[in-house]
Amino acid sequence: MTYLKQYPPCPVSAAQLCQFWSAHVDGLDRHLSTRRWALTAVTVVLMAYPLARIMIPAALHGIVPDVVRNVLNLI
């Protein structure tokens, strides 16, 4: 028996996936306090903000000079 035959894909509809996710989030909501949610949100923001401040300018710096060179070559 191959690995794929051992675990056949389960046909899950989008509605079933949404219901599962909703039940998962409801479970988290019941078991986590407001203070824990706030701590999690602050942690996510503190981690995402520096990444965004570094990655977005780096990506723009890598893209914009090529675009500018192409436009200047067309003129």
Beta strands, then each sheet from edge to edge (+ up, - down):
end
